[in-house]
Structure formats: structure tokens, C-alpha cells
């Protein structure tokens, strides 16, 4: 009979320094259930995605029966050592994570891209920061690279001192999986299963420590178990604390974290105040937002209460969401005389992800007002204008600050005569650091086997490097043509027309048909008027009060040239990079919110299927209503009796209760 020893450590943090009195060692067989630590239970195995390697133990095996001699094929299918009955193994990157059940700890396999991108960004951040500390970062499978410092905060005297210190001290090499005394201290505030933190410990070199925190006791126990299973106890520490309180306690300059990762379910706003204080000088803050319905304009008042900005329902809503969270971060950092510098901001699938560095400087914080802007959006034609919140002018060596003047628009839109919506304030400065993004792109493209989603990362970052950094928001070609009811011009022809007119133009990673340009709305509508002349619409069908009639009633001030130019097609499009991938699987979106006890609702997909096409396939024949149980009859309040159009069958009512 196969016997193994399972240590149970009764503490929040799984460390070797625990006292012997806190350990209990049991000898048990394969079929034993050892779940005393934090009340872990064995439940149904997790149904992982097809591209993940999954293996599950058989809980029905009898521990007292003699073990038969396994054939080589059966040995390959055997569960890994250390698994409890009912546990499932999920492999992602170099990490192997144990899951007691799909209903125990939150996990979404679709966000592998999020985790891969985070590992790539933190690796390049560590390379730049640790180079100043005399540490050389070595990534497996990567060729020799020249290290370039990212920080712009050091002056010439500091640079000379660093060179002198670097010449005296030997260069230390940092590799993955090893503890670096001069390395980065990383905090994952909402770790769940600890998958992200385990991947940090196994894939990112130059780390001093990784703290994986979760408020759930079950999740914290699972994090400790996964750290032990992946043999990263020397780097990863499990914590069961309130994330905000943990960060508030680490606000001291010597206790701050170099990297803080926040990936909550929904909005991260309740953690931002603590995060901007607990991150070190020049540290990296990684934030995910999944409440896109709020940030994309469905609930502008809710967005204002959470982020301090009013969202607008427009075609550019995804980039506006990025600028809203950056505005919120900068506003919270400014309270403590700190400011942010965005490195990378992306809109992916059903969420947005930003990577920013946080610095301290009272003089620079004064520029914050001039970095924010209000958005005037026309409800008719969709044209938008910006109103800066503040104004700064250079006066020799000094900077003069004053109130901004405005508004930039009149009471009505000059193009269609409609009114304007007011949104914001939003971050109006660049949302990427192109030099840093280029480093991440070079590292990923030069070592494609490092991540499972390398192709998508390369395509996404390639589009980011092609974006116009000083042009906020964008238009979409289909919405412009839909406004005047004409055929949609080909993307290359529309971009060529803008280039022929002397304007700059680029695509956007946030939307497939997006066009970012510095051309004013008047120039854009002139191009659309010229396109409409070549592809005329039936103007007699247009209402005189419609925006289309007002726009087409004005003659274009200049003729547009739609001859395709060579520079109209960006390199990412020419190379056919994976820029906007298809949905990876059915029901790939956000998973159900975890319950208060730590479990996750299991009937989410059943409810989705039940409500699928609910409005399209409406019942028109009253006789079909007999197939549905009567809710009032179930409650005992139906007075129609046999004349009720719904079913009073007790069997159907009981079946609905079981569902």
C-alpha cells in the first residue's frame, strides 16, 4: 500500500520557522482526506479549458485494497504525488496549481494573457531597477541584452555615484526561482489560489519576496499549499489579511513594496488609496478593472462615485475607461504629494489593465490639474473636444499655473446642431511609455517560448507602439459612415485621405475599426462629405432635423484624396500579427462573483443559457404558456384556478425549485 507523509502547518504563513508545537504529522493512504488546514473540502473537480493540462485524483478509490501493478500507460495517467482526493491540477506557465474544487477559489483560465503580460512587464521593470542596484537579471532562453536604466529621477551626481559604486562592487546575477537580497518585494493583494504569485516566483528573476494575500481563510490555506507544492516557500509567503489594512501598515519608506498587483473582481477603487501609499519610490503598480459596464458609460453616476469621473457611452469608451482609472490613480496619489507615470495601459477582452510607476515630488504634483481634461461629446454626430482642467506656462526657470479658459464648444454642435454631453475628467496625457513598451516587446518576441500567449502579446504591444501618444480617444469608421447613412469607406482609403490632408493617423489596440488622428472634426467630416459624393445616399429620405441632413447640407471646404498610400497600412497589419483574437471558448467572459463563504455560484452558465435569446424568441401563442409553472400558484396566491394560463402541475413546480 502506497503511504505518504503530509505535514499540516497551522498558521497563516507557511514558513520553515514555525514552532514544532504547531505541526502535526499524519501518515495516511492515498484515499485519506487531509483537510484540517483551514477547512479545505473535497468537491467536484474543476472543468478547465481544453488547452490546460488537467489531472484529477479518483476519490472513490479504496485505501485498504492492495495496489495493482500499473502498466506504463496507467502510470502516465496517475495523479501527481501529494494530491488529495477530488483535487484538480491546473498547469499554467511554469506553475502547477492545486484546486480543491471549482466552487472553492476564484479562477479564470482566459486571463492567462493578463498573467503572461504581467510577468513580462515586471521582468523588464526588474531589469531596469535592479541594474541601478548592481544586479544583473538573467531570463531562461533569452539572449544577452544591454541593460538600459528606466528611471529619469536621478541627476548627474547620483549617476556618477552609482557608476562608482557599481565599479567597486561585483555584479550580482539574479535568476528565476532564487532569492535575491537586493531584489524586488512584490505584493499580490487579492491572490485567490495564488497562481499569479507562484508564477512570479517561478518565472521572474530578481525577487526578494512575494506576498500572496487573500481575505478568505480557504484561499490563504490553498496559497500556502500551492507554494509548498511548487517548492517556492523561500520566496512566497501566504497571508490572510484585509488587503487595504495590509498595505496601510506597510506605508513606511523602508517597508514599502516595489511591486503591488491588484486584480479584484469588479472595481479596485477601495484599494487604490492604500496602494499608492504602500508602493515604493518609483515602484510599479499593476491594476485591473473588470467593471466595464460602469466605466463604459452605462452608469455614469456610479462611475463618478467610484472613480471621480463621469463616463460617456461612446465608441471610444474603452480608451476612456483607461484614462478614467489613470485619472483616479493620479488623483489619489496627489493627496500624498505623489504622482504617476503610466508605462502601459491596455484594454483586453472584458477588462482593462494599467501599469504605472509612482513617484514623490511636490513640484511635479502641481502639474496634475493640467494633465486632466473634460470631454465634450456631441450626442448627434459623435464629435468630441477637450477642456483641460488647468493651465501651465513656462516662465524661464519657473512654471506659472492658472485656471483653464473655456469652453471649447458652443451651446450647439457646429456640424450637426445637436447638444453636447459632458464627461470626465480623464487623464489627457500619454497612457504608454513607448521606450518601455519597446523593451517588453523585444523581450517577448526574442523569447516566444516563454509564454503561452506570446503571439497575442507581440501583436498587442506592436499596436501600442504604433498609436499616437499625444492624441486621446478615437473615432470609428463604421460609426462615421453610419451617421450620414452611406457605405463604409475601406480603412486604408480613409487613413490615406487623412494622410494626404497633412494629418497624422494611427490605429488603436482598444477597437478594431478605430482611427486615432490629430485632425479636427471639421476635417474628418469634410472627408466623409467627399466620400458621400462618390457614394451618394438618398437625401430625400433624410429628415431635415437629422444630423446627417445638417452635415451633408454643408459643402466640403477641401477635396479629399482616397488614393491608398504605402504608409497608410501599419506594420502590425502588414505582418498579420494577432491583434484582435477570437473568443477562446464558450462562456469565456467574467466568472461568477465569489460568495461570502468563499464559494462560487455554479449555476451561472445555466442561467445564461436560460436567458439566451429571451427577447428574440418571445412566446406569442398563449397555449404555450402551459409549459411554464405558475409563480403565484407556487406561492399559494393564484385565484384563477383552472382558468390560469400557466401550469398548476405540482411536478413542474418542484422541478423549478430543484433548478
N, C-alpha and C positions, 0 to 999 in steps of 0.2 A: 504493500500500500504506500502511495506517494505521500510523504509528510513534509511540511514546510513550517518554518517559524515566522510568525507575524508579530512585530512589535507594535504596541499601541502606546502612543505618547499623549498623555492628557495635558495638553497645553495649547495656547493659540498659535505659537510659533514652533515649527518643527526644527529643533536645534540639537546638536550633539551635547550641548552643555546642560541638558535637563538633568535634574537630580534623579538618582536611581529609584527613589521612592515614588516618582511619578510615572514609572514604566511598569507595565505588566506584560509578561511574555506568555503567550499561549502556544501550545502545539496542537494543530488541528489538521484535518484532512482536507482534500480538495473541495469537498462538498460543504464544509463548515461555513457558516455565515458570521464573519467577524465584523460587526458593525457597531461596536460600542463607542467608537470615536465620533462624537458629535451627532449620534443618532442616525448614521447613514443606513439606508434600507435598500434592499434589492428589489428592483421593479423591472418593468419591461425594457429590453434593450433599445437603444437609440437607433432610429431608422436614418442612417446617414446618407449623404448624397452618393451617387454611383461612382464618382471619381475619388472617393475616400476609401482607404483600406479599413475594413471593419472586421473585428473578430469578437465573438461573444462566448462566454462560458455556458455550459449546459447546467441549469440549476436543478434538473431532475435526476442528475447522476447520483448513484447510491454510494456513500463514502465507505461503507463497510464491505462492499463487494470487492473481490480481487481484481486488480487492474489487468486487462488482457494485453497481450503483446501487440503493439501498434505496428502497422505497416508503414513504410516511408510516406505514403500518401496521407495516412491518418495523422502521422506526426506533424506534417506541414499544416494540417488544419487544427491542431491542438491549440488551446488558448495559451497566451503568454504566461510565464510564471508570475505569481503574485496577484492574479486576478481573483476577485471574489465572485460567487455565483450571481449571475444576472448582470454583471458589469460588462460594459462595451468599451472597446479601444478605438480611438479615432487618431489617425496619423495625419499631421499637417506640418509641412516643412521638416524640421528635424525633431519635432516634439511628438511624443506619444502620450495621449491624454486618456485617463480613465473616466468613464461616466457611469454612475450607478443606474441612471435612467434618464430618458428624455424629459421627464417631468421634474427632475431634481434641480438641475442647474441650467441656466440660460446658455444656449449655444446656437450659432447660426453659421453653417458652412459657407454660405455665399460671401461672407465678409472675409474670406481668405485674402482677397485683394487688398482690403483695408490693412490686414496684419502684415502682409508682404511689403506693402508700401511703407508702413511704419518702420519695419526693420531696416529697409533701405535708407530712409531718411535719418534715423537715429545713428546708423553706421557712419554716414557722411558727416553728421554733426559731431560724433565722437572723434572722427579722424581730424577734423579741424580744431576742436577744442583741446584734445589731448596732445596735438603737435606743439601747442604752447607750453605744455607741462613736460615735454621731453619724452613722450610716449609715442611709439610707432604702432599703428593699427595694422594687423595682418588678417585678411579675409581669405578663407579657403577658396581656391580656384580662381583667385584674382591675380593679375599680373602686377609687376612693380609699378607704383604710381608716385607722382610727385605731389607731396602734401602742400597745400596752399591754405594759409590761415583765413578763416571766415570773418573773424572779429575785426571791426573797424573802430573799436573803442580805445585801443592802445595808442599812445603817442610815440614819437620817435625815441624818447628817452627810455620808455618801457620796452620798446622793441630792441634797443641796443642791450638793455639789461637782460632780456630773455635770450638774446643770442649769446651773451657772455655766460649766462648760467647753463645754456644748452651746450656750450663748448666744454665747460668744466665737468658736467655730469654726463655719464654714459647714457645712451639712448636705450630706453626700456621697450621691449616688444610685447604687445598685448595680443593674445589670441583668443578665439572663442572658447567658452567653457571654463576659462581660468579667471581667477580673481585678480584684479589689478588694483594695487593700493592707491594709485593716482587716478583711478578710473572714475566713471560717472556713477552717481547714485540715482536710481530710477524708481519711480513710484507709479504703480497702476492702481488708481483709486477704486475702481469697480471691476474686480478681476473675474468674478463668477467662477469658472472652472480653473482659472489660472493658465489657460492655453497661451495667451499673449505673453505673459511673464515668463513662462517656460521657454517660449521661442526666443525671447530676448536673451535669456541666459545661455541658450544653446547656439545662437546664430549671430549675436552682436559682440564683437570683441571690445575690450577696454572697459568693462563694467566692474565697479567695486561692490555693488549690492543691488538687488532688485527686491522691492517690497510689493507683494501682491495682496491687496486689501479687499475685503468684502464684508458687508454688514451681516450677511447670513452666516450662521454658525455652520450650516451644512456645507456651504460653499468654501468657507475657510478651512474646514477639515479636508475637503477634497483637494484644495490647493496644496496643502501640506503633503497629502498622499501623492499627488502628481509630481511634486518636487522631489520626493524620495524615489518615486518610480523612474524618473528621468535622471537621477543622480546629480541634481543641481542644488543640493542642500547648502553647499558652501557659498552659493550666490543668492539663492531665492529664499526669502523669508515670508511666511504666511502671516497675515494679520486679520483680526476680526474686530474692526473698529468702524465708527462712523467716518466716512471719508473726509468730510469737512473738518471735523474735530481733529483728525489725524494731521491734516495739513496746517490747521491753525497752530497746533503745538510745535510744528517744525518751521516756524517763521523766522527763527534766529538765523543770522548770517552764516553761522558755522553748521547749522542743522538743515539748511535748505536742500532740496533735491535738484539735481542737474536736469532731469527729465521727468515730467509729470504727464501721464497719459490718462485721459478721461474719455470713456466710451460708454455712456449711460444708455438706458432705454428711454428715449424721448429727449427732453431738454436737459442740457448741462448747467443751466443758469444758477442753480442752487449751490454749485461747487466752484464757480468762477472766482468769487471774492477770495476764497481761501487759496485757490490755485495760484493767482497772480502774486500772492504774498509768499507762498511756500516754495516757489521756484527760484533758483539761484540767479546771481547776476549774469545775464547773457544766457540763461538756461532756456531749455526747449519746452514748450507747452503744446501738447497734442490734444485736440478737442474734436469730438464727433457730435453731430446733431442729427437726430432721426425724426424730429417733429416737423417734417417738411410741410404738412398741411398748414401749420401756424406760420411758418416762415415764408411760404409761397403765396400768401395773400388771402387764404380762406378765413382767417381770423386776425385781422389787423390789430384789434384792440387787445387780444391775448398776446400777440407778438410784442406790443408796446409794454405790457405789464411785465413780460419776462426779459426782453432784450433792450427795452428803452427805445424801440424803433417801430414805426408803422410799416407793415409790409403791404405791397401792392400786387394785385392779381394781374400779372402781365406776362408777356412772352419771355422776358428776361428775369423771371422770378428766381431761377436757380442761382444765377450770379448775384442777384440782390440778396439772397439768403446768405451767401458767403460774406458779403460786405456788411450784413447786419450783425453776424456773430463777431466779426473783426471790430466793428464799432463798439459792441458790448464789451469785448475784452479790453479795448483801449480805454474805455470809459471807467471800467473798474480798476484798471491798473493806474490810471491817473490820480485816483484818490490817494494812493500811497506814493506819489511822485515817481511813478514808473510808466514806461511806455512800451509798446510792442513794435516788432519789426517782422512782418509776415515773410516766411520762407516759401511756403507752398500752400495753396488753397484750392481744393478740388471738389467738384460736385459729381458724385458717383452713385449710380443706381438709385436707391431710395434715401440717401443720406448725404451730408456734406462733411468734409474733414479739413481742418486747418492746422498748420504747423507754424507757430510763431515763437520768436525769441523775445524775452522780456529783459529790459534794461532799466536802470535807475538814473534819473537826471532831471532836476527841476527845470533847467533852461529848456530842454527838449520837450518837456510836458506842455509847455506853453504853446507849442505848435499844434496841439491836439485839436483845437477848435477849427483851425483852417484845414485839417485833414478830413473833416466830416462834411457832409452835404445833404441837403434836402432834395427830393426828386419831384419835379412837376411832370405828371404823366397825363397826356390828353386821352380822355375817355373815348374820343371818336376815332382818330387816325393812329393813336399809339405813339406819337412823337413825345420825346422826353427832354427835359432840360434840368440843369443842376444849379443849386443855390448853396454856395459854401456857407458854413456856419460862422466862420471868422475870416479875417484877412490879415496877412503879414507881409510887410515890405522891408527890404533890406536898406539900412541907412548906414553905409560904411561897415564898421565892425559891429554895429548894433542892429537889432531887429525890432521893428515897430509893429505893434499889434493893435488892431482896431476892429470895429464891428463891420460885418459884411453889408453891402448895399444890394438892394433887390426890390422886387422880384424880377427874374429874368424873362417872364412872360406877362402878357396882358390878361384881362379878365376872360378872354376867349382865345382859342387856338387860331393862329393866323392862317393855318392851312385848311381847316375844316369847320371852324366856327364853334366847336364844342368847348365844354369847360375842362378844367384840369383837376386831377387828383393830386393830393399832397402826401408823399411818403417819406420815410426816413426818420431821423438822419441815418446815413450809411457811411461806411468807410470809402472815401473817394480817392485814396492813394493806390499805388500798385499793390496787388494781392499776392505777387510772387517775387522771389529773389532769383532772377534768371541765372546768375552765376552759380548759385547753389543748386538750382534745378538741373543745370547742365552737368554738374558733378554727379548727382544721383543718376541721371540718365546715362552718363558714360559708364558708371559702375555697374548698372543693371544690364546694359547692352553688352558690356565686355565680359560678363559672367552670367549668361542666361540660365544656366542650370541651377543657380542658387535658389530661385523662387519658382513656384508652380505657376504664377501669373505674370511671368517676366514679359511676355509679349504684350499683354494689356498695359502693364506699367510703362513699357517703352513707347507704346502708341499714345497713351495719355500724356506723359511728360513731353513727348515731341510736340503735341498740340499746344501744351502750355508754353513752351519756348517760342512758339510762333505767334502767340497772342500779343496784341498791342497793350503794353503795360500801362500807358497813360490814358487809356480810353475805357471808362467804366460802362458796363452794360452793353447791350447789343440789340439789333433788330433781327427778325427772321424773314427770309424771302417770301415764304408762303403767306405770312400774315400781311405783308405789304401788298401782295397781289390780291389777296382776299379782300382787302379794304376797298379796292377800286373794281373788284369783280372781273379781273382779267386773268389770262393764263399766267402761270408762274414762270418767270424767266429762268433759264439754266443758271446754276450757281456761278459757273465760271464766267458767263457773259455779264452777269450783274456785277461781279467783282472787277471784271475788266473795265466796265463802264466807270466805276469809281476810280480806278487807277488812271484811266485816260483823262478824267476830270482833275487830276492832280491831288487826289486824296489817298490816305493810307487805309489799308483794309486787311483784316485777318479773320480767321475762323475763331470759334470758341469751343473749349472742351465741354462746356456745360450744355450745349444744344447742338444737334446735328446740322440744322439749317441756319445757324446763327451767322451774322455778319457784324463784326466789330469794325467801326470806322470813325475817323475824326471828321467826316463830312457832316455839315449841319443838316437838320431835317429838310430845309428848303432844297438842298442839292439832291437829297435822296428822292424826294417827290418829283423833282424835275426829271430824274432818270426814269421813274415809273411812268410819268406822263409820256415820255418819248417811247417807252416800250408799249404803252397802250395805243399809241398811234399806229405802230406796226402790227399790233394785235388788238383791233378795236373791239369795244364792248357795245351793247345795245343801250345807248344813253337814254332812249325814250322810256326804258323800263326803270330808270333810276329815279328815286324820289328827290324832289328839289331840296328837301331838308336833310338828305343823307350826306355823310362825309364824302362819299365817292363823287357825288354830283358837284360838291363845292371844290374838291381837289381837281377834278378833270375840267372844270369850267375855267381854270387859270392856265394860260399858255406857259410852256416851259421857257425859262429865261436863257437856257443854253441847250444845244443839241447834244445828246449822249451818243457815244460810240460803243457798240456792243461787240466789236472785234476782239476775239479772245487773245489775251496776252500770255506770254510764257510765264511771267511771274504771278499770274493770277491763280495758278494751281500750286498750293504749298507742297513742301517735300513730304510731309506725313501722308498726304493724299496720293502723291505720285508713287510712294513706296508701298501703298496699300497696307499700312500699319493697322493694327487692331485698335481702332479709336472708339467706336461705339459697338460693343459686343451685344449679341442677342441674349435674351433671358436664359440663364444657365439651366433652369429646371422649372417644373411647375411649382407654384406657391413659393417662389424664391424671395418674396419680399420680407418685410419685418415679421418676426415671430411674435407670439402672444406675450403679453407682459407677465412677469413672474408674480405669483400670488404672495400674500403676506407671509405664508409659511415656507416659502422657497420654491414651491412647485409652479409648473407652467400649465396653463389650460391646454387640454389635449383635444378639445372639440373645435379648434379654430378652423381647420380645413373643412370639417363637416358643416359648420355654419356658412363658410364661404361658398361651398357647393350648393347649399340650400338656397342662398340668396342670389346665385348666379342667374343673370338674365331675368331677374324678378320683375322688372318693369316692362321688358320687351314681350315676355310670354304671359301677359295678363289673361285671366280667365274671363271670358265673355259669356259663356253658357252657364246659367245658374245651376243646371243639373250636375255640373262637375264639382260644385261646392260640397256635395255629399261625401266626397273623398277626404274631406278635412274635418277634424273634430271640432266641436263647438266649445269655445273657451268659456262661455257663460254656463254651459251645462256642466263643465268640469268644476266650476266654482259654485254650482248649485243655484244660479241666479237666472237661468233661461226660462222665460214664461211662454215660449212659443210651442212647446211640446212637439208633436209630430209634424207640425207645420213649419218647423225650423228648417232653413235651407242647408244647415250644416249637420253633420252626423252626431247622433247621440249614442253611438255604439261604445260601450264601456271598453272594448278591446282596443279600439283606436286611441281612446283617451289614455289608457295605461301605456300603450306603445309610445305615445308622445312624451309621457313622463320619463320613460327609460331613456329616451334620446337626450 
